[in-house]
Amino acid sequence: MEIAKTQMMPDGAVLRYGLSRAARPRGVIVLLHGMASNRTRWSEFIERTVLKRDWDILCLDLRGHGESMVRGSVGMKIWSDDLANLLNAEGYDRALLIGHSLGAHLALRFAVRHPTRVHGLVLIDPVFQQALRGRKRWQVRLRPLVALVAASIRFANALGLHRGKLPQRDLRALDERVRAELLACGNAEEFVRRYSSAWADIKFFPVASYVQELSEMMRPLPHPASIAAPILVLLSRGVTYTDPAATERLLDASPNTERVTLDAYHWPLTETPDQVREAIEVWIAKLR
């Protein structure tokens, strides 16, 4: 059973998360959501996975998301520090990190900063700059401008220029509805359009946070070969932001990395949740 918990960070920010405890846990699994997302994206996974029999499962709203909403600076260093502080507060020396998109990037960066605290990584659709295709290849060069825009919006927010309380977003309900309305009838084009829409996201998410996260997604990622811990990478077969062949070549150069390709576009937790869960369960069962 998942217990809702709250933890204050050293700077006063409050993180909200859920924690499920196993009778004799092998350790803790931490679930990291994606950009402009929240922990409800993992609700279906937590409900159905057999992993909760042998692992504690911690699922948090990253700072600036969901019920951990703040206005101000967010980014990889802040989220990494928050994660380390949260593990300390709950008494975990190491964690197995499972992240989607932005969460996958955070997992990689946490492993670089805290190599002894990582039992393993599961990365769902990480975006490596070496594999970017088309327009995305040159868009990353605009990162300094994006960072400047983010700083300008944060300054306006500090002066009180921002929307009031933002509505909460139940991503499990959204995913189930989209599967029924679009994917079941083969409307892939509308599905990709809807899930790629920044306008849809910022109805529920601060603009400053969205632009900061966009800037963070433009940073080059550590090469998986630089991580000592075992890694599972789940890739989508659909061609959206990256060239799948280029990503596979990069991963093949990492001896500790195993990859599985799913029949999805870029949102496998929405499109193929059972295949994601089963691939993760099989891989974790092999870990020592």
C-alpha positions in Angstrom: 0.0 0.0 0.0 1.4 3.4 -1.0 1.6 6.0 1.9 1.5 9.7 1.0 4.5 11.5 2.6 6.0 14.9 2.8 9.6 16.0 3.3 11.0 19.5 3.7 14.3 20.2 2.0 17.1 22.2 3.6 16.1 25.3 1.8 12.5 25.0 2.9 11.0 23.6 -0.3 8.5 20.8 0.4 8.5 17.5 -1.6 5.5 15.3 -1.7 5.8 11.6 -2.6 4.3 8.2 -2.2 6.2 5.2 -0.6 5.2 1.6 -0.8 7.2 -0.7 1.5 7.9 -4.4 0.9 8.0 -6.9 3.8 11.7 -7.8 3.1 12.9 -5.3 0.5 15.9 -5.8 -1.7 16.2 -2.0 -1.8 14.3 1.0 -3.0 13.1 1.8 -6.6 12.6 5.5 -7.3 10.3 6.5 -10.1 11.1 9.8 -11.9 8.6 11.4 -14.2 9.1 13.4 -17.3 9.0 17.0 -18.4 5.9 19.1 -17.2 4.6 15.8 -15.7 3.9 14.5 -12.2 3.9 11.3 -10.2 0.4 10.3 -11.4 2.0 9.1 -14.6 3.4 6.1 -12.6 0.1 5.2 -10.9 -0.7 2.4 -13.3 2.8 1.0 -13.1 2.8 1.0 -9.3 -0.7 -0.7 -9.1 0.2 -3.5 -11.4 3.9 -4.3 -10.9 5.1 -7.4 -9.0 8.2 -5.4 -8.0 6.5 -4.1 -4.9 6.7 -7.5 -3.4 10.5 -7.3 -3.2 11.3 -3.6 -3.4 10.2 -0.5 -1.7 8.9 1.9 -4.3 9.2 5.7 -3.9 7.4 7.9 -6.4 7.8 11.7 -6.1 6.7 14.9 -7.6 10.0 16.6 -8.5 10.4 20.1 -7.2 8.2 22.4 -9.3 5.7 19.6 -10.3 2.4 18.3 -9.1 2.0 18.6 -5.3 5.7 19.7 -4.9 4.9 23.0 -6.7 7.3 25.9 -6.3 8.0 29.0 -8.3 11.7 29.7 -8.9 14.8 27.9 -10.0 14.6 24.2 -10.9 17.1 22.1 -12.7 19.2 18.9 -12.6 21.5 20.0 -9.8 18.5 21.0 -7.6 16.6 17.8 -8.4 19.7 15.7 -7.8 20.2 17.3 -4.4 16.5 16.9 -3.5 16.7 13.2 -4.4 19.9 12.7 -2.3 18.2 14.5 0.6 15.0 12.4 0.3 17.0 9.1 0.2 18.8 10.3 3.3 15.6 11.2 5.1 14.1 7.7 4.3 17.3 5.9 5.3 18.3 4.5 1.9 22.0 4.3 1.0 21.3 3.3 -2.6 18.4 3.3 -5.1 17.4 1.8 -8.4 16.3 4.8 -10.5 13.6 4.5 -13.2 13.1 7.6 -15.2 11.2 8.7 -18.3 12.5 11.4 -20.6 13.5 14.2 -18.3 13.5 11.7 -15.4 15.9 9.5 -17.4 18.2 12.5 -17.8 18.0 13.1 -14.1 18.8 9.5 -13.3 21.9 9.6 -15.5 23.1 12.9 -13.9 22.4 11.6 -10.4 24.5 8.5 -11.2 27.4 10.7 -12.2 27.2 12.9 -9.1 26.5 10.0 -6.7 27.9 6.8 -8.2 27.9 4.9 -5.0 24.2 5.6 -4.4 22.9 3.9 -7.6 22.0 0.2 -7.7 21.0 0.5 -11.4 19.3 2.7 -13.9 16.3 2.2 -16.2 16.1 4.9 -18.8 12.9 5.3 -20.8 13.5 7.2 -24.0 16.5 9.4 -23.1 17.4 11.9 -25.7 21.1 11.9 -26.6 22.3 14.9 -28.5 24.4 12.7 -30.8 21.2 11.1 -32.0 19.1 14.2 -32.6 17.6 14.6 -36.0 16.4 17.3 -38.3 15.4 20.6 -36.7 16.2 19.3 -33.2 19.9 19.2 -34.1 20.3 22.9 -34.4 17.6 23.9 -31.8 20.0 22.8 -29.0 22.3 25.7 -30.0 19.6 28.0 -28.8 20.0 26.8 -25.2 21.6 30.1 -23.9 18.7 32.1 -25.3 16.2 29.6 -23.7 18.0 30.0 -20.4 17.8 33.8 -20.7 14.1 33.6 -21.4 13.6 31.4 -18.4 15.5 33.8 -16.1 13.4 36.7 -17.4 10.1 34.9 -16.7 11.4 34.0 -13.2 12.1 37.7 -12.5 8.6 38.6 -13.6 7.2 35.9 -11.3 9.3 37.3 -8.4 7.5 40.6 -9.0 4.2 38.9 -8.6 3.4 38.5 -12.3 2.2 34.9 -12.6 -1.0 32.9 -12.7 -2.7 31.9 -9.5 -3.0 28.3 -8.3 -2.7 25.9 -11.2 -5.1 22.9 -11.6 -3.8 19.5 -10.8 -3.5 17.0 -13.7 -4.3 13.3 -13.3 -2.0 11.8 -16.0 -3.2 8.3 -15.4 -6.7 9.3 -16.4 -5.4 11.2 -19.4 -3.3 8.3 -20.6 -6.3 5.9 -20.3 -8.5 8.3 -22.2 -6.0 8.8 -25.0 -5.5 5.1 -25.4 -9.2 4.6 -25.8 -9.9 7.6 -28.0 -6.8 7.7 -30.2 -4.5 4.8 -30.1 -7.2 2.1 -30.2 -8.5 3.5 -33.5 -5.0 4.1 -34.9 -4.9 7.9 -34.8 -1.2 8.1 -34.2 -0.8 11.6 -35.8 -3.2 13.2 -33.4 -1.7 11.3 -30.5 1.8 12.6 -31.3 0.4 16.2 -31.8 -1.4 16.1 -28.5 1.5 14.8 -26.4 4.0 17.1 -28.1 2.0 20.3 -27.4 3.6 22.8 -25.1 0.3 24.7 -25.0 -1.5 21.8 -23.5 1.3 21.3 -20.8 1.4 25.0 -19.7 -2.3 25.0 -18.9 -1.3 23.0 -15.9 2.3 24.0 -15.4 4.2 27.3 -14.8 5.7 28.8 -17.9 9.0 29.6 -16.1 9.4 26.0 -15.1 8.5 24.7 -18.5 11.2 26.9 -20.2 13.8 25.9 -17.5 13.1 22.3 -18.2 13.4 22.8 -21.9 16.8 24.3 -21.3 17.8 21.3 -19.1 16.7 18.9 -21.9 19.1 20.6 -24.2 22.1 19.8 -22.1 24.4 17.0 -23.4 24.0 13.8 -21.4 26.7 11.8 -19.8 27.6 8.8 -22.0 26.2 5.6 -20.5 29.6 4.0 -20.7 30.7 6.5 -18.0 28.3 4.9 -15.5 29.5 1.9 -13.5 26.0 0.7 -12.5 24.0 -1.6 -14.9 21.6 0.2 -17.2 18.4 -0.8 -19.1 17.3 1.6 -21.8 13.8 1.3 -23.2 13.6 2.9 -26.7 10.6 3.7 -28.8 10.4 2.4 -32.3 8.7 5.6 -33.6 10.9 8.3 -35.1 10.1 11.6 -33.2 13.1 13.5 -31.9 16.0 11.2 -32.5 17.5 8.7 -35.0 16.9 5.3 -33.4 19.9 3.8 -35.2 22.2 6.5 -33.9 20.9 5.9 -30.4 21.5 2.2 -30.7 25.1 2.7 -31.9 25.8 4.9 -28.9 24.3 2.4 -26.4 26.2 -0.5 -28.0 29.4 1.2 -27.0 28.4 0.9 -23.3 29.3 -2.6 -21.9 26.9 -2.3 -18.9 23.9 -1.3 -21.0 21.0 -3.5 -22.2 18.4 -2.1 -24.5 14.9 -3.0 -25.5 12.9 -1.4 -28.3 9.2 -1.0 -27.8 6.5 -0.4 -30.4 5.8 3.2 -29.4 6.5 6.7 -30.5 8.0 8.5 -27.5 5.5 8.0 -24.6 5.6 4.3 -23.9 4.2 4.7 -20.4 1.0 5.9 -22.2 1.2 3.8 -25.3 2.5 0.4 -24.1 2.4 0.4 -20.2 2.3 -3.4 -19.9 5.3 -3.9 -22.2 7.3 -1.3 -20.2 6.4 -2.9 -16.9 7.2 -6.4 -18.1 10.6 -5.4 -19.6 11.6 -3.6 -16.4 10.5 -6.5 -14.2 12.4 -9.1 -16.3 15.6 -7.0 -16.2 15.4 -6.2 -12.4 14.9 -9.9 -11.7 18.3 -10.5 -13.2 20.1 -7.9 -11.0 22.3 -9.1 -8.2 
